[in-house]
């Protein structure tokens, strides 16, 4: 498997795991449940405990954001953070897209809470539209 295929498989598997967690959370809770972007954020927070055995069956990937797509992938509240904080958040996002969400979350656990929160927010913001496009989220 080349690095591109490995990238596609890791991210695809992680996205399906997140979609399954969102679906499971909706079925388990009778009270008001998080919707949309908030549901993705909750699933990302639960990700380290999720079963990693979700199969990949369509091979479509989400391309990481390039410098031409946006000036910064950071959430608005992090745009004025110190440069080293911004780089750490961007590094974690890149790690998620190339090595998998689980790897990036494990690495983010070593970071301050501000970095973890910003990373979760930017990751959810990137994944939510793709989950919607694939019909995995409403």
Secondary structure, DSSP 8 states (H G I E B T S, - for coil): --HHHHHHHHHHHHHHHHHHHHHHHHHH--S----HHHHHHHHHHHGGGS-S-----S--------TTT-S--S-GGGTTS-HHHHHHHHHHHHHHHHH-HHHHHHHHTTS-HHHHHHHHHHHHHHHHHHHHHTTS--
